[in-house]
Amino acid sequence: MLEQILSILPQVIFDGLVLGFVYAMVALGYTMVYGVLELINFAHSEIFMIGAVVGVEVFRYLAPQVPNGFLLLLIALLLGGAIAGATAILVERFAYRPLRKRGTTNRLVPLITAIGVSFILQDLVRLIEGLWHNEFFLRMRTVEDLEGSFDLFGGAIFVQTKSLVLILVSMAMLVGLTYLVNRTKLGVAIRAVAQDLQTASLMGIDPDRIISRTFLIGGSLGGVAGVLFALQYTTVNPYVGFLPGVKAFTAAVLGGIGNIPGAMLGGLVLGQLENFFGTYLPILTNGNFGTEYKDVVAFLILILILLLRPQGLLGQVVKEKV
Amino acid sequence: MSALAFALNLGYLALAFLAPGALSNLFGLGALLYTAFARLSPNARALNLALLTLAFTLNLQRSGNTLGLIGLVGILVALTTLPKIPTWVRALLGLAILLLSVPIAGFANTFIFELGIQIGIYAAMALGLNVVVGMAGLLDLGYAAFFAVGAYTWAIFGSEQAKNFLQGNFPLPGEYMYLFMGIAIVTTAITGLLIGLPALRLRGDYLAIVTLGLGEVVRILANNLDHPINITNGPQGITPVQRPPIDGFRNLMAHLGVPLDRTTDYQLFFYLLVLLMIGLVVLVNVNLANSRFGRAWVAIREDEIAARSMGIPLLPTKLLAFMTGAAFSGVMGVIFAAQRTFVSPESFTLLASITILGMVILGGMGSIPGAILGAAALTILNLDILKTFSEFVRTSFPQLPSQVDPAKYERLVFGLVLVLMMIFRPEGLIPERRHRAEMEEA
């Protein structure tokens, strides 16, 4: 059995990396919004789902017109990111901002709103797809350019072109985001608002605008992740965002919520752990416990971190202030 | 004004007799609204409400139209919320509606019994969640998980399912259901303890996501624990689950002169059982709210740090709220399993948890009549109005794609309920006094 485990280990690590990058990109959306608003934006999993659905639709309609698969993917990524980002802005504008303006101190109110928004978005997408195609279980169209594959390390790892693209695009996005947050004026403003919203507004920063931008950035990242997710795992429906969403949030907590490098790290670690258990659990238990339990693993990890290291891997302990 | 209300209600009574059905019921609902909101003296209002109760009951008995049930619920709300109605009128009319009107309607249209039972089960659960969310301010998004634990506790032992892993004489006879209601309290409270212990140490938001995860874990377990040992029978679910024997109940009803047949006997029994449970749950709720724990929960909800400074132990107090809510849900799970005689993982999705949350939010967090009203409103909306609307859409717009069927869009409806309530009326339809003050102060 050990031999079997070792022989597929490189492949397991690679697949975990692919999954981890998806989680990392989604986790960033959670962590950034949490940073500025201290709100778990449950609707973010639906922003991700919208990206995936846009990806499917772009491939469905443009694949015959655009012969180059990479160009097609670029269009899908741009459109997916834009539509998801726009949705995130709208959600903030019409659901969260009215609450902020009223100045509710009750912490449950924004959380419940976020859950409600998440449900509304799921069924709106279902309604649109229902009117459009009378079908809401979607399949990503395969494009030849992206379906190629090659072996690495003498056949130890089987790499699909699309997985490689996924990794490269996510890395580029993560580097870009790090630059944006650390080196640009907008990044400074976001960090200022995250640290202290009131003081930031005294320094000439318009918090509403910055919060809106934060939703745009997080939403676009989520949308891009959605397109890549659809490309990689091919089946998409309006409810597909829920599990990756919860897991990405777990990743954000794992890395230390509010902490941007933490979210990336958390995503990668969670991707590895989940894929590891998902693959090896059936082997280790002789098939008595199947891959289905990989979702349970993610939640157990969440509970364990909350018990042992609630501030996350890279987070700092924050005392609650009066 | 008083004369107009009286005339309207008499008119509706006549309509209910002459032309029972949806249209006359709509007229009745209008009359009810006028009675509730017009300036009437308390006595005139009590008289008019009694008149309306009679008329709605008559209409239900003659037509079985479910709009009448909405009317009855409306009267109950009016009775609990309107000021200055004498207490004996409130009690008498309320009991008449619950014990006479609804069963009479149920005999005319068994779907109304079904609705009544579902409303009751959901109301009891909403009251349980009300302790967690409303009183203690802990957002529990996996409440259906406890419901599932309760339901499976009885379903496994009240059917042949337990034979798969235990020696013994299964299914257990139906009387054991009452014992299992007690066992479910213990198992769900322990589940609540195990989940709450890590999650409640942290800030409230984490609890939301951990309970969300828990809900999912319980569903996954229910779906997959059919191998290596078949405990839950997986996605097919468990059936038939034993119901308690009701010979004594049948005899009693025969003595009282209530005609029962093979379907209505269990429906009436479960309806009354659920009513009894709601009564108990309300009693526990009221007592808790006024107890040391209830005050501690409210203190924690309003300001954790201040509460801690006053010497309230945070973790045990929160845990107690969490476990109380879980236990309520577990008991109702047992009744649910017995009433349906069928249990499957599909009943315990995130949607179910959010539905119950929506009921609490709609009625008003912390408010006992609110939770019951929320349960009635959302259950009727979900099981009756959306379905009727669906039928209407299907017959009037046959060219619409089949996927665009309003009955399938419960999530949209519940999501809208949550968001709109949070933006426009966060204290709920029947706000609890202290909660309203808290929301307004902000």
Contacts between the chains, C-beta under 8 A, distances in Angstrom:
chain1	res1	chain2	res2	distance
A	38	B	205	7.8
A	39	B	205	7.9
A	40	B	205	5.0
A	40	B	208	6.5
A	40	B	209	6.2
A	95	B	419	5.8
A	95	B	423	7.3
A	98	B	423	5.0
A	99	B	422	6.7
A	99	B	423	6.7
A	102	B	442	6.7
A	103	B	442	5.4
A	104	B	426	6.8
A	104	B	439	7.3
A	104	B	442	4.9
A	105	B	442	5.0
A	106	B	137	7.8
A	106	B	426	7.2
A	106	B	438	6.7
A	106	B	439	6.9
A	106	B	442	7.0
A	107	B	137	7.8
A	107	B	204	5.5
A	107	B	205	7.1
A	108	B	133	7.1
A	108	B	137	6.3
A	108	B	139	5.3
A	108	B	204	7.3
A	108	B	365	7.5
A	109	B	422	5.3
A	109	B	426	5.4
A	110	B	422	7.8
A	111	B	139	5.6
A	111	B	204	7.9
A	111	B	205	6.4
A	111	B	208	5.6
A	112	B	139	7.2
A	112	B	357	7.2
A	112	B	361	6.2
A	112	B	418	5.5
A	112	B	422	5.5
A	113	B	418	6.8
A	113	B	419	5.5
A	113	B	422	4.4
A	113	B	423	7.2
A	115	B	141	7.0
A	115	B	354	6.3
A	115	B	357	7.5
A	115	B	415	7.8
A	115	B	418	6.2
A	116	B	414	7.5
A	116	B	415	4.4
A	116	B	416	7.1
A	116	B	417	7.3
A	116	B	418	3.0
A	116	B	419	3.9
A	116	B	422	6.9
A	117	B	415	6.8
A	117	B	419	6.0
A	118	B	415	7.2
A	119	B	354	6.6
A	119	B	411	4.3
A	119	B	412	6.9
A	119	B	414	5.9
A	119	B	415	3.2
A	119	B	418	7.3
A	120	B	411	7.6
A	120	B	412	5.8
A	120	B	415	3.7
A	120	B	416	6.2
A	120	B	419	6.6
A	121	B	415	7.9
A	122	B	411	5.7
A	122	B	415	7.8
A	123	B	409	5.0
A	123	B	411	4.5
A	123	B	412	3.6
A	123	B	415	7.0
A	124	B	412	6.9
A	126	B	403	7.7
A	126	B	408	7.9
A	126	B	409	7.4
A	127	B	404	6.6
A	127	B	409	6.8
A	127	B	412	7.3
A	129	B	403	7.6
A	130	B	401	5.7
A	130	B	403	3.4
A	130	B	404	4.7
A	131	B	400	7.9
A	131	B	401	6.2
A	131	B	403	8.0
A	131	B	404	5.8
A	134	B	401	3.6
A	134	B	402	6.4
A	134	B	403	4.9
A	134	B	404	7.9
A	135	B	403	6.6
A	136	B	403	6.4
A	242	B	350	7.2
A	243	B	216	7.5
A	246	B	209	6.9
A	246	B	212	6.2
A	246	B	213	6.2
A	246	B	216	7.2
A	249	B	209	5.8
A	250	B	209	7.8
A	250	B	213	7.7
A	253	B	206	7.4
A	253	B	209	7.7
A	288	B	227	6.5
A	288	B	228	3.9
A	289	B	224	8.0
A	289	B	228	7.8
A	290	B	224	7.0
A	292	B	220	6.1
A	292	B	223	7.2
A	292	B	224	4.9
A	293	B	220	7.1
A	293	B	224	7.1
A	295	B	216	6.5
A	295	B	217	7.6
A	295	B	220	5.8
A	296	B	217	5.2
A	296	B	220	5.8
A	296	B	221	7.5
A	298	B	213	7.7
A	299	B	210	7.7
A	299	B	213	3.7
A	299	B	214	7.2
A	299	B	216	6.9
A	299	B	217	5.3
A	302	B	209	7.3
A	302	B	210	6.5
A	302	B	213	5.9
A	303	B	198	5.2
A	303	B	199	7.2
A	303	B	210	6.3
A	303	B	213	7.7
A	306	B	198	5.3
A	306	B	199	6.5
A	306	B	201	7.5
A	306	B	202	5.9
A	306	B	206	6.0
A	306	B	210	6.8
A	307	B	198	4.5
A	307	B	201	7.8
A	310	B	201	7.5
A	310	B	202	5.5
A	310	B	206	7.7
A	320	B	203	7.2
A	320	B	304	7.8
A	320	B	305	6.7
A	322	B	305	5.4
